[in-house]
C-alpha cells in the first residue's frame, strides 16, 4: 500500500492581508500625548488601535486588505 505524501500549499495564504499591516509605529516625541499607531501600507490609513486594521470597513475600497 502506497501513501501519497502531498505537500501543503495553503500555508502562506493566512498572511496575505496581514503583510500590509505595519506597526506599531511611534509618533515623534515632539507631539503632545505621543502614542503608537498602526498603518496599512496598501491604502495608507492609520489607527491607534491594531484591531481597526483587521476590519475591511476601515480600509479604502481599493485596498488590497480583505477579510481574513
Ligand atoms: Zn488598507
PDB file of the backbone (N, CA, C, O) and the ligand in Angstrom, with CONECT records:
HET     ZN  A 101       1
ATOM      1  N   UNK A   1       0.845  -1.210   0.000  1.00  0.00           N
ATOM      2  CA  UNK A   1       0.000   0.000   0.000  1.00  0.00           C
ATOM      3  C   UNK A   1       0.870   1.246   0.000  1.00  0.00           C
ATOM      4  O   UNK A   1       1.741   1.405   0.855  1.00  0.00           O
ATOM      5  N   UNK A   2       0.632   2.119  -0.954  1.00  0.00           N
ATOM      6  CA  UNK A   2       1.412   3.347  -1.049  1.00  0.00           C
ATOM      7  C   UNK A   2       0.710   4.491  -0.314  1.00  0.00           C
ATOM      8  O   UNK A   2      -0.515   4.609  -0.332  1.00  0.00           O
ATOM      9  N   UNK A   3       1.509   5.309   0.319  1.00  0.00           N
ATOM     10  CA  UNK A   3       0.978   6.500   0.991  1.00  0.00           C
ATOM     11  C   UNK A   3       1.358   7.735   0.161  1.00  0.00           C
ATOM     12  O   UNK A   3       2.528   7.968  -0.141  1.00  0.00           O
ATOM     13  N   UNK A   4       0.348   8.503  -0.191  1.00  0.00           N
ATOM     14  CA  UNK A   4       0.594   9.681  -1.019  1.00  0.00           C
ATOM     15  C   UNK A   4       0.942  10.877  -0.136  1.00  0.00           C
ATOM     16  O   UNK A   4       0.081  11.413   0.562  1.00  0.00           O
ATOM     17  N   UNK A   5       2.185  11.283  -0.170  1.00  0.00           N
ATOM     18  CA  UNK A   5       2.600  12.451   0.611  1.00  0.00           C
ATOM     19  C   UNK A   5       2.459  13.713  -0.248  1.00  0.00           C
ATOM     20  O   UNK A   5       3.277  13.982  -1.128  1.00  0.00           O
ATOM     21  N   UNK A   6       1.416  14.465   0.028  1.00  0.00           N
ATOM     22  CA  UNK A   6       1.218  15.708  -0.711  1.00  0.00           C
ATOM     23  C   UNK A   6       1.713  16.893   0.118  1.00  0.00           C
ATOM     24  O   UNK A   6       1.514  16.948   1.332  1.00  0.00           O
ATOM     25  N   UNK A   7       2.341  17.808  -0.543  1.00  0.00           N
ATOM     26  CA  UNK A   7       2.873  18.976   0.153  1.00  0.00           C
ATOM     27  C   UNK A   7       1.781  20.025   0.356  1.00  0.00           C
ATOM     28  O   UNK A   7       1.138  20.439  -0.609  1.00  0.00           O
ATOM     29  N   UNK A   8       1.568  20.453   1.583  1.00  0.00           N
ATOM     30  CA  UNK A   8       0.572  21.513   1.822  1.00  0.00           C
ATOM     31  C   UNK A   8       0.972  22.798   1.111  1.00  0.00           C
ATOM     32  O   UNK A   8       2.110  23.252   1.226  1.00  0.00           O
ATOM     33  N   UNK A   9       0.037  23.377   0.382  1.00  0.00           N
ATOM     34  CA  UNK A   9       0.351  24.596  -0.363  1.00  0.00           C
ATOM     35  C   UNK A   9      -0.475  25.792   0.100  1.00  0.00           C
ATOM     36  O   UNK A   9      -0.435  26.868  -0.498  1.00  0.00           O
ATOM     37  N   UNK A  10      -1.224  25.577   1.177  1.00  0.00           N
ATOM     38  CA  UNK A  10      -2.084  26.660   1.651  1.00  0.00           C
ATOM     39  C   UNK A  10      -1.527  27.337   2.904  1.00  0.00           C
ATOM     40  O   UNK A  10      -2.256  28.045   3.600  1.00  0.00           O
ATOM     41  N   UNK A  11      -0.256  27.126   3.193  1.00  0.00           N
ATOM     42  CA  UNK A  11       0.303  27.624   4.448  1.00  0.00           C
ATOM     43  C   UNK A  11       0.629  29.110   4.397  1.00  0.00           C
ATOM     44  O   UNK A  11       0.819  29.726   5.446  1.00  0.00           O
ATOM     45  N   UNK A  12       0.701  29.700   3.214  1.00  0.00           N
ATOM     46  CA  UNK A  12       1.065  31.112   3.126  1.00  0.00           C
ATOM     47  C   UNK A  12      -0.141  32.022   2.954  1.00  0.00           C
ATOM     48  O   UNK A  12      -0.006  33.246   2.979  1.00  0.00           O
ATOM     49  N   UNK A  13      -1.314  31.433   2.780  1.00  0.00           N
ATOM     50  CA  UNK A  13      -2.495  32.234   2.486  1.00  0.00           C
ATOM     51  C   UNK A  13      -2.931  33.085   3.673  1.00  0.00           C
ATOM     52  O   UNK A  13      -3.544  34.137   3.489  1.00  0.00           O
ATOM     53  N   UNK A  14      -2.620  32.642   4.882  1.00  0.00           N
ATOM     54  CA  UNK A  14      -3.102  33.328   6.070  1.00  0.00           C
ATOM     55  C   UNK A  14      -2.502  34.714   6.244  1.00  0.00           C
ATOM     56  O   UNK A  14      -3.111  35.577   6.876  1.00  0.00           O
ATOM     57  N   UNK A  15      -1.330  34.935   5.699  1.00  0.00           N
ATOM     58  CA  UNK A  15      -0.660  36.210   5.919  1.00  0.00           C
ATOM     59  C   UNK A  15      -0.770  37.149   4.720  1.00  0.00           C
ATOM     60  O   UNK A  15      -0.089  38.172   4.654  1.00  0.00           O
ATOM     61  N   UNK A  16      -1.624  36.791   3.788  1.00  0.00           N
ATOM     62  CA  UNK A  16      -1.730  37.601   2.573  1.00  0.00           C
ATOM     63  C   UNK A  16      -2.159  39.032   2.878  1.00  0.00           C
ATOM     64  O   UNK A  16      -1.590  39.982   2.341  1.00  0.00           O
ATOM     65  N   UNK A  17      -3.165  39.185   3.742  1.00  0.00           N
ATOM     66  CA  UNK A  17      -3.650  40.522   4.070  1.00  0.00           C
ATOM     67  C   UNK A  17      -2.785  41.196   5.125  1.00  0.00           C
ATOM     68  O   UNK A  17      -2.566  42.407   5.082  1.00  0.00           O
ATOM     69  N   UNK A  18      -2.299  40.408   6.067  1.00  0.00           N
ATOM     70  CA  UNK A  18      -1.565  40.979   7.194  1.00  0.00           C
ATOM     71  C   UNK A  18      -0.229  41.583   6.791  1.00  0.00           C
ATOM     72  O   UNK A  18       0.354  42.364   7.543  1.00  0.00           O
ATOM     73  N   UNK A  19       0.255  41.229   5.618  1.00  0.00           N
ATOM     74  CA  UNK A  19       1.542  41.773   5.209  1.00  0.00           C
ATOM     75  C   UNK A  19       1.470  43.277   4.984  1.00  0.00           C
ATOM     76  O   UNK A  19       2.503  43.945   4.950  1.00  0.00           O
ATOM     77  N   UNK A  20       0.274  43.813   4.831  1.00  0.00           N
ATOM     78  CA  UNK A  20       0.125  45.247   4.604  1.00  0.00           C
ATOM     79  C   UNK A  20       0.007  46.019   5.909  1.00  0.00           C
ATOM     80  O   UNK A  20       0.150  47.242   5.923  1.00  0.00           O
ATOM     81  N   UNK A  21      -0.250  45.319   6.995  1.00  0.00           N
ATOM     82  CA  UNK A  21      -0.424  45.991   8.279  1.00  0.00           C
ATOM     83  C   UNK A  21       0.920  46.120   8.975  1.00  0.00           C
ATOM     84  O   UNK A  21       1.556  45.120   9.306  1.00  0.00           O
ATOM     85  N   UNK A  22       1.344  47.348   9.195  1.00  0.00           N
ATOM     86  CA  UNK A  22       2.642  47.595   9.806  1.00  0.00           C
ATOM     87  C   UNK A  22       2.466  48.323  11.130  1.00  0.00           C
ATOM     88  O   UNK A  22       1.536  49.111  11.303  1.00  0.00           O
ATOM     89  N   UNK A  23       3.362  48.051  12.048  1.00  0.00           N
ATOM     90  CA  UNK A  23       3.294  48.727  13.337  1.00  0.00           C
ATOM     91  C   UNK A  23       3.732  47.818  14.455  1.00  0.00           C
ATOM     92  O   UNK A  23       4.087  46.667  14.198  1.00  0.00           O
ATOM     93  N   UNK A  24       3.721  48.288  15.692  1.00  0.00           N
ATOM     94  CA  UNK A  24       3.323  49.673  15.990  1.00  0.00           C
ATOM     95  C   UNK A  24       4.404  50.690  15.635  1.00  0.00           C
ATOM     96  O   UNK A  24       5.600  50.429  15.763  1.00  0.00           O
ATOM     97  N   UNK A  25       3.945  51.856  15.185  1.00  0.00           N
ATOM     98  CA  UNK A  25       4.853  52.969  14.924  1.00  0.00           C
ATOM     99  C   UNK A  25       4.739  53.964  16.068  1.00  0.00           C
ATOM    100  O   UNK A  25       3.655  54.175  16.611  1.00  0.00           O
ATOM    101  N   UNK A  26       5.846  54.566  16.427  1.00  0.00           N
ATOM    102  CA  UNK A  26       5.810  55.572  17.484  1.00  0.00           C
ATOM    103  C   UNK A  26       5.777  56.969  16.874  1.00  0.00           C
ATOM    104  O   UNK A  26       6.565  57.295  15.986  1.00  0.00           O
ATOM    105  N   UNK A  27       4.854  57.782  17.366  1.00  0.00           N
ATOM    106  CA  UNK A  27       4.822  59.165  16.919  1.00  0.00           C
ATOM    107  C   UNK A  27       6.044  59.887  17.462  1.00  0.00           C
ATOM    108  O   UNK A  27       6.594  59.494  18.491  1.00  0.00           O
ATOM    109  N   UNK A  28       6.471  60.937  16.777  1.00  0.00           N
ATOM    110  CA  UNK A  28       7.625  61.704  17.270  1.00  0.00           C
ATOM    111  C   UNK A  28       7.364  62.244  18.667  1.00  0.00           C
ATOM    112  O   UNK A  28       6.258  62.702  18.956  1.00  0.00           O
ATOM    113  N   UNK A  29       8.369  62.197  19.536  1.00  0.00           N
ATOM    114  CA  UNK A  29       8.185  62.668  20.921  1.00  0.00           C
ATOM    115  C   UNK A  29       7.875  64.146  21.008  1.00  0.00           C
ATOM    116  O   UNK A  29       7.510  64.643  22.073  1.00  0.00           O
ATOM    117  N   UNK A  30       8.017  64.860  19.889  1.00  0.00           N
ATOM    118  CA  UNK A  30       7.691  66.288  19.884  1.00  0.00           C
ATOM    119  C   UNK A  30       6.195  66.526  19.890  1.00  0.00           C
ATOM    120  O   UNK A  30       5.738  67.634  20.171  1.00  0.00           O
ATOM    121  N   UNK A  31       5.421  65.476  19.577  1.00  0.00           N
ATOM    122  CA  UNK A  31       3.965  65.598  19.571  1.00  0.00           C
ATOM    123  C   UNK A  31       3.432  65.400  20.992  1.00  0.00           C
ATOM    124  O   UNK A  31       3.761  64.411  21.647  1.00  0.00           O
ATOM    125  N   UNK A  32       2.609  66.340  21.468  1.00  0.00           N
ATOM    126  CA  UNK A  32       1.989  66.171  22.800  1.00  0.00           C
ATOM    127  C   UNK A  32       1.148  64.898  22.843  1.00  0.00           C
ATOM    128  O   UNK A  32       0.444  64.575  21.886  1.00  0.00           O
ATOM    129  N   UNK A  33       1.228  64.186  23.951  1.00  0.00           N
ATOM    130  CA  UNK A  33       0.492  62.934  24.114  1.00  0.00           C
ATOM    131  C   UNK A  33       0.829  61.929  23.001  1.00  0.00           C
ATOM    132  O   UNK A  33      -0.056  61.259  22.469  1.00  0.00           O
ATOM    133  N   UNK A  34       2.089  61.838  22.669  1.00  0.00           N
ATOM    134  CA  UNK A  34       2.521  60.911  21.612  1.00  0.00           C
ATOM    135  C   UNK A  34       2.118  59.488  21.965  1.00  0.00           C
ATOM    136  O   UNK A  34       2.203  59.061  23.117  1.00  0.00           O
ATOM    137  N   UNK A  35       1.685  58.782  20.962  1.00  0.00           N
ATOM    138  CA  UNK A  35       1.245  57.408  21.170  1.00  0.00           C
ATOM    139  C   UNK A  35       1.736  56.541  20.031  1.00  0.00           C
ATOM    140  O   UNK A  35       2.491  56.995  19.172  1.00  0.00           O
ATOM    141  N   UNK A  36       1.307  55.299  20.026  1.00  0.00           N
ATOM    142  CA  UNK A  36       1.678  54.407  18.933  1.00  0.00           C
ATOM    143  C   UNK A  36       0.509  54.275  17.974  1.00  0.00           C
ATOM    144  O   UNK A  36      -0.644  54.481  18.354  1.00  0.00           O
ATOM    145  N   UNK A  37       0.803  53.940  16.763  1.00  0.00           N
ATOM    146  CA  UNK A  37      -0.262  53.755  15.789  1.00  0.00           C
ATOM    147  C   UNK A  37       0.118  52.659  14.809  1.00  0.00           C
ATOM    148  O   UNK A  37       1.283  52.288  14.669  1.00  0.00           O
ATOM    149  N   UNK A  38      -0.906  52.156  14.138  1.00  0.00           N
ATOM    150  CA  UNK A  38      -0.728  51.103  13.146  1.00  0.00           C
ATOM    151  C   UNK A  38      -1.111  51.656  11.788  1.00  0.00           C
ATOM    152  O   UNK A  38      -1.968  52.532  11.673  1.00  0.00           O
ATOM    153  N   UNK A  39      -0.465  51.134  10.773  1.00  0.00           N
ATOM    154  CA  UNK A  39      -0.667  51.699   9.442  1.00  0.00           C
ATOM    155  C   UNK A  39      -0.831  50.603   8.399  1.00  0.00           C
ATOM    156  O   UNK A  39      -0.167  49.568   8.452  1.00  0.00           O
ATOM    157  N   UNK A  40      -1.726  50.849   7.450  1.00  0.00           N
ATOM    158  CA  UNK A  40      -1.886  49.947   6.323  1.00  0.00           C
ATOM    159  C   UNK A  40      -1.029  50.457   5.177  1.00  0.00           C
ATOM    160  O   UNK A  40      -1.218  51.579   4.705  1.00  0.00           O
ATOM    161  N   UNK A  41      -0.096  49.643   4.733  1.00  0.00           N
ATOM    162  CA  UNK A  41       0.816  50.090   3.690  1.00  0.00           C
ATOM    163  C   UNK A  41       0.179  50.034   2.310  1.00  0.00           C
ATOM    164  O   UNK A  41       0.768  50.488   1.329  1.00  0.00           O
ATOM    165  N   UNK A  42      -1.013  49.482   2.236  1.00  0.00           N
ATOM    166  CA  UNK A  42      -1.691  49.388   0.945  1.00  0.00           C
ATOM    167  C   UNK A  42      -2.511  50.641   0.654  1.00  0.00           C
ATOM    168  O   UNK A  42      -2.393  51.227  -0.423  1.00  0.00           O
ATOM    169  N   UNK A  43      -3.345  51.055   1.614  1.00  0.00           N
ATOM    170  CA  UNK A  43      -4.190  52.230   1.383  1.00  0.00           C
ATOM    171  C   UNK A  43      -3.727  53.441   2.191  1.00  0.00           C
ATOM    172  O   UNK A  43      -4.200  54.554   1.962  1.00  0.00           O
ATOM    173  N   UNK A  44      -2.799  53.231   3.140  1.00  0.00           N
ATOM    174  CA  UNK A  44      -2.203  54.356   3.852  1.00  0.00           C
ATOM    175  C   UNK A  44      -2.983  54.835   5.056  1.00  0.00           C
ATOM    176  O   UNK A  44      -2.593  55.823   5.678  1.00  0.00           O
ATOM    177  N   UNK A  45      -4.074  54.171   5.407  1.00  0.00           N
ATOM    178  CA  UNK A  45      -4.864  54.603   6.559  1.00  0.00           C
ATOM    179  C   UNK A  45      -4.204  54.158   7.857  1.00  0.00           C
ATOM    180  O   UNK A  45      -3.549  53.117   7.918  1.00  0.00           O
ATOM    181  N   UNK A  46      -4.392  54.979   8.904  1.00  0.00           N
ATOM    182  CA  UNK A  46      -3.720  54.730  10.175  1.00  0.00           C
ATOM    183  C   UNK A  46      -4.718  54.709  11.315  1.00  0.00           C
ATOM    184  O   UNK A  46      -5.775  55.337  11.239  1.00  0.00           O
ATOM    185  N   UNK A  47      -4.378  53.977  12.385  1.00  0.00           N
ATOM    186  CA  UNK A  47      -5.218  53.945  13.574  1.00  0.00           C
ATOM    187  C   UNK A  47      -4.356  53.650  14.785  1.00  0.00           C
ATOM    188  O   UNK A  47      -3.330  52.979  14.682  1.00  0.00           O
ATOM    189  N   UNK A  48      -4.786  54.164  15.949  1.00  0.00           N
ATOM    190  CA  UNK A  48      -4.049  53.878  17.173  1.00  0.00           C
ATOM    191  C   UNK A  48      -4.399  52.507  17.722  1.00  0.00           C
ATOM    192  O   UNK A  48      -3.752  52.023  18.651  1.00  0.00           O
ATOM    193  N   UNK A  49      -5.428  51.870  17.147  1.00  0.00           N
ATOM    194  CA  UNK A  49      -5.819  50.537  17.597  1.00  0.00           C
ATOM    195  C   UNK A  49      -5.573  49.526  16.488  1.00  0.00           C
ATOM    196  O   UNK A  49      -6.054  49.679  15.365  1.00  0.00           O
ATOM    197  N   UNK A  50      -4.815  48.488  16.826  1.00  0.00           N
ATOM    198  CA  UNK A  50      -4.467  47.495  15.805  1.00  0.00           C
ATOM    199  C   UNK A  50      -5.702  46.807  15.252  1.00  0.00           C
ATOM    200  O   UNK A  50      -5.765  46.488  14.065  1.00  0.00           O
ATOM    201  N   UNK A  51      -6.688  46.578  16.116  1.00  0.00           N
ATOM    202  CA  UNK A  51      -7.847  45.817  15.647  1.00  0.00           C
ATOM    203  C   UNK A  51      -8.627  46.549  14.557  1.00  0.00           C
ATOM    204  O   UNK A  51      -9.362  45.924  13.792  1.00  0.00           O
ATOM    205  N   UNK A  52      -8.473  47.855  14.485  1.00  0.00           N
ATOM    206  CA  UNK A  52      -9.122  48.578  13.398  1.00  0.00           C
ATOM    207  C   UNK A  52      -8.581  48.131  12.045  1.00  0.00           C
ATOM    208  O   UNK A  52      -9.309  48.097  11.053  1.00  0.00           O
ATOM    209  N   UNK A  53      -7.314  47.793  12.019  1.00  0.00           N
ATOM    210  CA  UNK A  53      -6.673  47.391  10.756  1.00  0.00           C
ATOM    211  C   UNK A  53      -7.176  46.039  10.266  1.00  0.00           C
ATOM    212  O   UNK A  53      -7.007  45.698   9.096  1.00  0.00           O
ATOM    213  N   UNK A  54      -7.793  45.271  11.158  1.00  0.00           N
ATOM    214  CA  UNK A  54      -8.275  43.947  10.780  1.00  0.00           C
ATOM    215  C   UNK A  54      -9.724  43.980  10.298  1.00  0.00           C
ATOM    216  O   UNK A  54     -10.304  42.943   9.974  1.00  0.00           O
ATOM    217  N   UNK A  55     -10.295  45.171  10.255  1.00  0.00           N
ATOM    218  CA  UNK A  55     -11.650  45.307   9.719  1.00  0.00           C
ATOM    219  C   UNK A  55     -11.570  45.836   8.291  1.00  0.00           C
ATOM    220  O   UNK A  55     -10.899  46.835   8.032  1.00  0.00           O
ATOM    221  N   UNK A  56     -12.243  45.178   7.382  1.00  0.00           N
ATOM    222  CA  UNK A  56     -12.181  45.610   5.987  1.00  0.00           C
ATOM    223  C   UNK A  56     -12.861  46.950   5.797  1.00  0.00           C
ATOM    224  O   UNK A  56     -12.534  47.681   4.862  1.00  0.00           O
ATOM    225  N   UNK A  57     -13.809  47.287   6.675  1.00  0.00           N
ATOM    226  CA  UNK A  57     -14.520  48.554   6.538  1.00  0.00           C
ATOM    227  C   UNK A  57     -13.620  49.737   6.876  1.00  0.00           C
ATOM    228  O   UNK A  57     -13.925  50.878   6.530  1.00  0.00           O
ATOM    229  N   UNK A  58     -12.513  49.455   7.553  1.00  0.00           N
ATOM    230  CA  UNK A  58     -11.569  50.509   7.906  1.00  0.00           C
ATOM    231  C   UNK A  58     -10.765  50.952   6.695  1.00  0.00           C
ATOM    232  O   UNK A  58     -10.305  52.092   6.625  1.00  0.00           O
ATOM    233  N   UNK A  59     -10.601  50.060   5.759  1.00  0.00           N
ATOM    234  CA  UNK A  59      -9.721  50.316   4.622  1.00  0.00           C
ATOM    235  C   UNK A  59     -10.458  50.972   3.461  1.00  0.00           C
ATOM    236  O   UNK A  59     -11.686  50.952   3.383  1.00  0.00           O
ATOM    237  N   UNK A  60      -9.674  51.547   2.572  1.00  0.00           N
ATOM    238  CA  UNK A  60     -10.234  52.132   1.368  1.00  0.00           C
ATOM    239  C   UNK A  60     -10.806  51.026   0.472  1.00  0.00           C
ATOM    240  O   UNK A  60     -10.343  49.886   0.510  1.00  0.00           O
ATOM    241  N   UNK A  61     -11.815  51.377  -0.334  1.00  0.00           N
ATOM    242  CA  UNK A  61     -12.436  50.370  -1.221  1.00  0.00           C
ATOM    243  C   UNK A  61     -11.435  49.696  -2.135  1.00  0.00           C
ATOM    244  O   UNK A  61     -11.619  48.537  -2.509  1.00  0.00           O
ATOM    245  N   UNK A  62     -10.394  50.393  -2.493  1.00  0.00           N
ATOM    246  CA  UNK A  62      -9.409  49.826  -3.429  1.00  0.00           C
ATOM    247  C   UNK A  62      -8.253  49.146  -2.712  1.00  0.00           C
ATOM    248  O   UNK A  62      -7.295  48.708  -3.348  1.00  0.00           O
ATOM    249  N   UNK A  63      -8.342  49.056  -1.366  1.00  0.00           N
ATOM    250  CA  UNK A  63      -7.240  48.470  -0.585  1.00  0.00           C
ATOM    251  C   UNK A  63      -7.103  46.979  -0.855  1.00  0.00           C
ATOM    252  O   UNK A  63      -8.079  46.280  -1.128  1.00  0.00           O
ATOM    253  N   UNK A  64      -5.872  46.519  -0.771  1.00  0.00           N
ATOM    254  CA  UNK A  64      -5.584  45.099  -1.021  1.00  0.00           C
ATOM    255  C   UNK A  64      -6.018  44.223   0.156  1.00  0.00           C
ATOM    256  O   UNK A  64      -6.212  43.019  -0.011  1.00  0.00           O
ATOM    257  N   UNK A  65      -6.171  44.809   1.328  1.00  0.00           N
ATOM    258  CA  UNK A  65      -6.522  44.044   2.512  1.00  0.00           C
ATOM    259  C   UNK A  65      -7.977  43.598   2.441  1.00  0.00           C
ATOM    260  O   UNK A  65      -8.874  44.415   2.230  1.00  0.00           O
ATOM    261  N   UNK A  66      -8.207  42.309   2.617  1.00  0.00           N
ATOM    262  CA  UNK A  66      -9.547  41.756   2.594  1.00  0.00           C
ATOM    263  C   UNK A  66      -9.794  40.975   3.875  1.00  0.00           C
ATOM    264  O   UNK A  66      -8.868  40.666   4.624  1.00  0.00           O
ATOM    265  N   UNK A  67     -11.047  40.666   4.105  1.00  0.00           N
ATOM    266  CA  UNK A  67     -11.434  39.896   5.283  1.00  0.00           C
ATOM    267  C   UNK A  67     -10.665  38.579   5.355  1.00  0.00           C
ATOM    268  O   UNK A  67     -10.541  37.853   4.368  1.00  0.00           O
ATOM    269  N   UNK A  68     -10.158  38.298   6.539  1.00  0.00           N
ATOM    270  CA  UNK A  68      -9.410  37.048   6.677  1.00  0.00           C
ATOM    271  C   UNK A  68      -9.851  36.312   7.926  1.00  0.00           C
ATOM    272  O   UNK A  68      -9.337  35.233   8.221  1.00  0.00           O
TER     273      UNK A  68
HETATM  274 ZN    ZN A 101      -5.745  49.204   3.802  1.00  0.00          ZN
END
